[in-house]
Amino acid sequence: MKTRKETRYKKAEQHLLPMIFTSRSNSCLSQKTRSRVPSTTPIQLTLEAMNTTVMEGFNRSQQCPRDTWIVQRVFPALYTAVFFTGILLNTLALWVFVHIHSSSTFIVYLKNTLVADLIMTLMLPFKIISDSRLGPWQVRAFVCRFSAVIFYETMYVGIILLGLVAFDRFLKIIRPFGKYSVQKPVFAKTVSTLVWFLLFLISLPNIILSDKEATPSSVKKCASLKGPLGLKWHQGVNYVSQFIFWTVLALMLLFYVVIAKKVYNSYRRSKSKDSRKTKKLEGKVFIVVAVFFVCFAPFHFARVPYTHSQTNSKTDCKLQNQLFIAKETTLLLATTNICMDPLIYIFLCKKFTSRLISLTGRKTTASTQENHTSQTDNITLS
């Protein structure tokens, strides 16, 4: 019996000893290979943490379905009305401005504002087709990558130009006979070109970094087409846009506080009919700040929390939908600016109003002459 047990133990030792040695050698090899692999640097860990945070927020927002009933049915109808009104008014304004020379800074700023409004207007059909789901999903991909970026770019070009219009009116009322370099058309053309160029540079990466493959499911949210760097750039552009708006608004309010004081003092000096006419003329200047605040302020109150909800993993799904509806509603209000700017041309630009009357007056005169000629011809023939 003892000899059988000893032989069993010897066989077991023969099987176990190679396994023990191989496991020890493998553990030693793994320790050696681990020691050879370089450790990650703090910069790599920071970048990985940033990308993980952004992607976690994006994945959570992707899991939250949106209530698209209002966006799909109500907003496209309202945008269609804004589009036809805007294309009519801005085409008419373009026809008038073609006949006006850029002889002042005011005219230069207004012409550039008109170009921005026209580009915004031409981007609306893509948004209407995309939101209403009337076209193929490729239209939605085009909106996310191109037309929406161009739409926002021209919106902020228009915001800066309205600030420059307010600054020009401020100088005109405070120093009506002053001849500063900022009141020359060359300065206005240079500044306008610089504004277009800078906004283009800021917006271009939003087009380039939307480089993920577009699919019917991924285009439902434009953030799906962006990588971590694209999402970070989009968030940074949002903060830059907020800075542009609130800086322009603060300066505009400062200008109009001084203008209001000037108007009030001039009205108190004399209460004759001439002073009342002057008060009315100077009071029309306030239409710029009224249009600016009504159209753009609500959108900028809603945009920051909405963008934050797209990249933050802790945002509730219900709150995400509420912020989305708020952003779309205020964006529609901001888009109505393309219909409001022609009011600025009519009320503040005398050359625009006189040219509009003369151009429409010629047609009226020509039509009345034709009617008169046809009536005399009929009388002669009878």
PyMOL commands that set and color helices and strands:
alter all, ss='L'
color gray80, all
select helices_A, chain A and resi 2-36+42-63+69-97+105-132+137-174+181-183+185-208+218-220+222-225+228-269+273-311+317-335+337-348+350-381
alter helices_A, ss='H'
color red, helices_A
deselect
rebuild
show_as cartoon
